[in-house]
């Protein structure tokens, strides 16, 4: 059991990662085909994981209904919707007319509404961020004002503003962002390497 | 060999060699120092405050695809879960990707086992939300009125939703990501942040093992070489010499 839970995932990770990485560097057609196939398997594995996730959702909401929690009604709605979508999807596949209708006219508007709330959250976030509490917030405020001055009526009254904004964007911002990207990318390589060769097994419930 | 990847392969080989050498040096000397990360102190403060208030803390990885940022997040989650187990404080984890659920359960369970509190772990607090992660996360934060809000991983616009939802309850917030498009938002809204590589370095600071120290020192050394190469390359190109540029593009 320990082998299946801790050692086998490390072996599978190493072999899979080796094939994917090697085909990036070396021009071996057979490996490229194998790598493409492995990437397709990734979708199948994610589907298995999705089943686990659905199990978790059912367990959570069923528990709430069973103990008659104040949100039991919402939990019941979630489970009924889940079962309904699942039944229609299994009967017609995701390309079926009823499934498409449910997706296009129920799910998408709800998802778009949820996404649209970001506007209000960004507004309140901007208000909190632009209150000058310290020197960092002051720099942020000045940079934001400079960026805003480059658009619309401000640019007409202050022709130099777009040039200042472009300088802020191209020089200090790019320099800072590239430093973060290079440092972050190399650290990502380090972390991935630890996992690929099995030196880090925290996500499998083990240590190093 | 494929075109244009020779130098990349060389960098990878150098990286791996540096990694092992750094890990071995640490194994022999035991010397490692990194500056204190405010994010770790704020995490402890948030969990301590949540304990005093009798409220939970909330954790999310964001909605980005599974990448190495999640691996750094697992280490920090283990730290947060360990503190929550120690102080008997609820930790609610919101998850968008199904494949992360079993890994998260293992990480949280391991933290509770290490604190000898496995019976206190509530498996239903590791919650998979899938595509409805964002509204579910906002709902969870609002209903539970969390005292601490942590978000580490591949973050997108959901970080703003999380920050603003938790700010209504004056939660202490710590976030971290390598996604540069979200850094200004989390820097503006959070009490402490981990910027890019800091997430990985923080993991080494928590538990300085040879492997973790190696994976912090190797990127540092390679970055230093890159900085020198960038300065030399910029000077050479300015003077009309593209030898270094051509060499790197091979």
Interface residues (C-beta under 8 A of the other chain):
Chain A: X24 X25 X26 X27 X45 X46 X49 X50 X51 X52 X53 X54 X56 X57 X59 X60 X63 X71 X111 X114 X115 X117 X118 X121 X122 X124 X125 X128 X129 X136 X137 X140 X177 X180 X181 X182 X183 X184 X185 X186 X187 X188 X189 X190 X191 X192 X193 X194 X195 X199 X200 X202 X203 X204 X205 X206 X208
Chain B: X1 X2 X5 X8 X9 X12 X15 X16 X19 X67 X68 X69 X71 X72 X74 X75 X78 X95 X97 X98 X99 X101 X102 X103 X106 X107 X109 X110 X123 X124 X126 X127 X128 X129 X130 X131 X132 X134 X135 X143 X157 X160 X161 X163 X164 X165 X167 X178 X180 X183 X184 X185 X187 X188 X189 X195 X196 X197 X199 X200 X201 X209 X211 X212 X214 X215 X216 X218 X219 X222 X223 X226
